[in-house]
Amino acid sequence: MSKYLVLIFQDEVATKEAAGETVSADYQAFMQRRGRSLLGGAALEPAETATSIRRDGSGGFSVTDGPFAESKETLGGYFMIEAADLDEALEIAKEVPAGVGVEVRPVRVAS
């Protein structure tokens, strides 16, 4: 079995409106249906609460308030899943009731 990170993208307005709410019925149903594959997950606070760190090219760092990229769509949460292969991971990810969509990435195993 392999691990995959499912990044959940949402409209920033929807993310702000949902801040502080309990888990929606759609997400609860997804988590119950796919519980055996879920290794963890969480919702994120709105993008305005993010802090970005970038290398400045001279050996130092630049720290700024806000997300790495300005966008209408922001990262709203994630699930760490376990699946037999990418095809199974994609089938699981298609069931995530995300507002805009999801991105699936294999997790690299350190050796």
Backbone as CSV, one residue per row, in Angstrom:
resi,resn,N_x,N_y,N_z,CA_x,CA_y,CA_z,C_x,C_y,C_z
1,MET,0.849,-1.191,0.000,0.000,0.000,0.000,0.885,1.242,0.000
2,SER,0.444,2.259,-0.716,1.171,3.522,-0.796,0.366,4.624,-0.116
3,LYS,1.066,5.679,0.266,0.413,6.831,0.881,0.325,7.956,-0.143
4,TYR,-0.802,8.689,-0.074,-1.048,9.816,-0.955,-1.607,10.967,-0.125
5,LEU,-1.223,12.175,-0.495,-1.773,13.356,0.134,-2.811,13.941,-0.816
6,VAL,-4.020,14.137,-0.318,-5.099,14.741,-1.093,-5.261,16.173,-0.581
7,LEU,-4.869,17.136,-1.415,-4.966,18.547,-1.057,-6.324,19.064,-1.526
8,ILE,-7.049,19.697,-0.630,-8.411,20.144,-0.914,-8.402,21.650,-1.183
9,PHE,-8.850,22.035,-2.383,-8.902,23.443,-2.738,-10.336,23.940,-2.692
10,GLN,-10.494,25.139,-2.127,-11.814,25.738,-1.979,-11.755,27.198,-2.390
11,ASP,-12.917,27.734,-2.691,-13.034,29.164,-2.929,-12.754,29.861,-1.599
12,GLU,-11.927,30.898,-1.618,-11.543,31.590,-0.385,-12.764,32.104,0.384
13,VAL,-13.784,32.582,-0.308,-14.988,33.072,0.361,-15.658,31.941,1.127
14,ALA,-15.771,30.772,0.503,-16.389,29.619,1.170,-15.569,29.183,2.376
15,THR,-14.245,29.260,2.270,-13.371,28.887,3.384,-13.616,29.803,4.570
16,LYS,-13.720,31.103,4.316,-13.956,32.062,5.398,-15.325,31.838,6.031
17,GLU,-16.330,31.548,5.204,-17.686,31.330,5.727,-17.744,30.072,6.584
18,ALA,-16.932,29.053,6.257,-16.956,27.793,6.989,-16.084,27.806,8.230
19,ALA,-15.262,28.830,8.402,-14.358,28.888,9.556,-15.150,28.772,10.853
20,GLY,-14.728,27.854,11.700,-15.378,27.669,12.989,-16.565,26.731,12.968
21,GLU,-16.992,26.286,11.787,-18.122,25.369,11.705,-17.682,23.943,11.992
22,THR,-18.643,23.100,12.299,-18.358,21.683,12.479,-18.221,21.033,11.108
23,VAL,-17.794,19.788,11.079,-17.617,19.058,9.832,-18.974,18.869,9.154
24,SER,-19.055,19.192,7.866,-20.323,19.103,7.144,-20.770,17.654,7.016
25,ALA,-22.051,17.478,6.744,-22.620,16.135,6.588,-21.963,15.402,5.417
26,ASP,-21.636,16.137,4.325,-20.979,15.509,3.176,-19.617,14.961,3.554
27,TYR,-18.841,15.732,4.303,-17.520,15.265,4.731,-17.647,14.121,5.734
28,GLN,-18.609,14.192,6.627,-18.819,13.101,7.581,-19.142,11.805,6.848
29,ALA,-19.989,11.883,5.819,-20.344,10.694,5.038,-19.126,10.145,4.301
30,PHE,-18.323,11.041,3.705,-17.099,10.611,3.026,-16.168,9.903,4.003
31,MET,-15.960,10.496,5.183,-15.037,9.917,6.166,-15.539,8.574,6.689
32,GLN,-16.833,8.423,6.814,-17.384,7.141,7.250,-17.226,6.093,6.142
33,ARG,-17.503,6.480,4.910,-17.425,5.565,3.769,-15.984,5.124,3.496
34,ARG,-15.019,6.030,3.617,-13.625,5.758,3.257,-12.696,5.690,4.467
35,GLY,-13.255,5.512,5.647,-12.479,5.517,6.885,-11.284,4.576,6.900
36,ARG,-11.389,3.424,6.259,-10.285,2.456,6.264,-9.071,2.971,5.496
37,SER,-9.284,3.886,4.567,-8.188,4.425,3.753,-7.616,5.725,4.311
38,LEU,-8.334,6.357,5.233,-7.913,7.658,5.756,-6.920,7.488,6.898
39,LEU,-5.756,8.109,6.756,-4.730,8.055,7.798,-4.729,9.319,8.647
40,GLY,-5.391,10.352,8.187,-5.458,11.617,8.909,-5.961,12.700,7.979
41,GLY,-6.186,13.858,8.543,-6.643,14.980,7.749,-7.075,16.116,8.646
42,ALA,-7.226,17.277,8.058,-7.654,18.443,8.825,-8.087,19.545,7.877
43,ALA,-8.935,20.412,8.400,-9.274,21.649,7.699,-8.238,22.682,8.103
44,LEU,-7.973,23.626,7.225,-7.016,24.683,7.520,-7.746,25.993,7.768
45,GLU,-7.134,26.855,8.547,-7.674,28.199,8.756,-7.591,28.945,7.425
46,PRO,-8.334,30.051,7.260,-8.311,30.801,5.998,-6.893,31.234,5.601
47,ALA,-6.692,31.428,4.303,-5.379,31.773,3.757,-4.786,33.030,4.386
48,GLU,-5.623,33.946,4.827,-5.105,35.185,5.423,-4.332,34.927,6.706
49,THR,-4.485,33.744,7.290,-3.742,33.412,8.506,-2.390,32.763,8.210
50,ALA,-2.106,32.522,6.927,-0.855,31.867,6.535,0.338,32.811,6.671
51,THR,1.497,32.229,6.851,2.763,32.945,6.813,3.653,32.216,5.820
52,SER,4.227,32.944,4.865,5.078,32.342,3.846,6.542,32.661,4.126
53,ILE,7.393,31.687,3.891,8.837,31.851,4.056,9.485,31.522,2.725
54,ARG,10.287,32.443,2.224,10.990,32.243,0.956,12.463,32.530,1.163
55,ARG,13.305,31.784,0.471,14.739,32.082,0.478,14.944,33.376,-0.302
56,ASP,15.809,34.239,0.206,15.996,35.538,-0.455,17.165,35.584,-1.435
57,GLY,17.864,34.484,-1.628,18.950,34.441,-2.593,20.311,34.810,-2.021
58,SER,20.344,35.376,-0.833,21.625,35.743,-0.226,21.881,34.945,1.050
59,GLY,21.226,33.810,1.152,21.419,32.948,2.322,20.444,33.203,3.448
60,GLY,19.596,34.187,3.300,18.614,34.499,4.326,17.213,34.109,3.896
61,PHE,16.237,34.611,4.634,14.846,34.290,4.367,14.008,35.553,4.396
62,SER,12.944,35.532,3.630,11.941,36.588,3.651,10.671,35.973,4.225
63,VAL,10.135,36.565,5.275,8.918,36.070,5.915,7.816,37.097,5.692
64,THR,6.708,36.649,5.082,5.605,37.557,4.797,4.285,36.955,5.269
65,ASP,3.361,37.834,5.604,2.010,37.389,5.958,1.282,36.989,4.690
66,GLY,0.460,35.955,4.788,-0.360,35.541,3.664,0.164,34.291,2.991
67,PRO,-0.637,33.746,2.086,-0.272,32.500,1.416,0.863,32.712,0.421
68,PHE,1.451,31.616,-0.024,2.555,31.659,-0.973,2.129,32.308,-2.277
69,ALA,0.933,32.002,-2.740,0.427,32.580,-3.990,-0.934,33.207,-3.743
70,GLU,-1.171,34.347,-4.351,-2.483,34.992,-4.282,-3.408,34.286,-5.266
71,SER,-4.572,33.865,-4.816,-5.489,33.162,-5.688,-6.886,33.195,-5.103
72,LYS,-7.874,33.089,-5.957,-9.261,32.977,-5.504,-9.477,31.616,-4.843
73,GLU,-8.751,30.603,-5.358,-8.825,29.260,-4.804,-7.661,29.061,-3.846
74,THR,-7.956,28.578,-2.660,-6.901,28.379,-1.670,-6.946,26.960,-1.121
75,LEU,-5.841,26.569,-0.531,-5.761,25.268,0.116,-6.599,25.323,1.379
76,GLY,-7.618,24.467,1.445,-8.543,24.513,2.571,-8.392,23.367,3.550
77,GLY,-7.685,22.306,3.152,-7.508,21.164,4.030,-6.828,20.034,3.298
78,TYR,-6.741,18.898,3.959,-6.062,17.754,3.356,-6.524,16.453,4.003
79,PHE,-6.299,15.373,3.305,-6.418,14.015,3.844,-5.153,13.275,3.470
80,MET,-4.615,12.516,4.381,-3.557,11.560,4.080,-4.278,10.228,3.925
81,ILE,-4.086,9.597,2.768,-4.786,8.341,2.512,-3.791,7.231,2.198
82,GLU,-4.276,6.011,2.280,-3.499,4.849,1.893,-4.294,4.128,0.812
83,ALA,-3.608,3.790,-0.279,-4.277,3.134,-1.399,-3.309,2.169,-2.060
84,ALA,-3.851,1.186,-2.757,-3.029,0.180,-3.423,-2.177,0.803,-4.522
85,ASP,-2.721,1.811,-5.214,-2.001,2.452,-6.315,-2.665,3.796,-6.607
86,LEU,-2.114,4.518,-7.588,-2.639,5.839,-7.923,-4.097,5.766,-8.382
87,ASP,-4.454,4.748,-9.130,-5.843,4.628,-9.594,-6.815,4.575,-8.421
88,GLU,-6.491,3.782,-7.401,-7.362,3.706,-6.227,-7.368,5.039,-5.482
89,ALA,-6.207,5.683,-5.377,-6.131,6.988,-4.709,-7.018,8.004,-5.416
90,LEU,-7.019,7.981,-6.740,-7.855,8.912,-7.505,-9.338,8.627,-7.294
91,GLU,-9.704,7.364,-7.217,-11.113,7.016,-6.959,-11.551,7.533,-5.588
92,ILE,-10.692,7.400,-4.587,-11.006,7.922,-3.253,-11.120,9.440,-3.314
93,ALA,-10.150,10.089,-3.956,-10.120,11.549,-4.025,-11.340,12.125,-4.740
94,LYS,-11.871,11.400,-5.722,-13.058,11.871,-6.445,-14.267,11.990,-5.526
95,GLU,-14.246,11.266,-4.417,-15.371,11.293,-3.484,-15.290,12.428,-2.464
96,VAL,-14.140,13.102,-2.368,-14.002,14.208,-1.420,-14.948,15.322,-1.855
97,PRO,-15.834,15.758,-0.967,-16.817,16.780,-1.349,-16.223,18.187,-1.350
98,ALA,-15.125,18.361,-2.097,-14.423,19.640,-2.141,-15.187,20.666,-2.966
99,GLY,-15.060,21.922,-2.576,-15.736,22.991,-3.284,-15.215,23.195,-4.694
100,VAL,-13.900,23.278,-4.880,-13.310,23.549,-6.189,-12.701,22.284,-6.780
101,GLY,-11.941,21.553,-6.004,-11.301,20.346,-6.492,-10.194,19.904,-5.552
102,VAL,-9.520,18.846,-5.944,-8.439,18.304,-5.127,-7.212,18.046,-5.997
103,GLU,-6.077,17.931,-5.333,-4.831,17.525,-5.976,-4.334,16.306,-5.213
104,VAL,-3.899,15.288,-5.937,-3.414,14.059,-5.311,-1.921,13.946,-5.584
105,ARG,-1.152,13.720,-4.521,0.291,13.560,-4.667,0.763,12.336,-3.901
106,PRO,1.593,11.505,-4.539,2.195,10.392,-3.814,3.141,10.939,-2.742
107,VAL,3.180,10.274,-1.606,4.085,10.647,-0.530,5.388,9.895,-0.734
108,ARG,6.478,10.618,-0.775,7.791,10.019,-0.982,8.239,9.318,0.293
109,VAL,8.691,8.086,0.128,9.175,7.320,1.276,10.667,7.565,1.411
110,ALA,11.087,8.072,2.564,12.510,8.314,2.813,13.188,7.010,3.160
111,SER,14.340,6.806,2.572,15.059,5.552,2.862,16.389,5.830,3.523
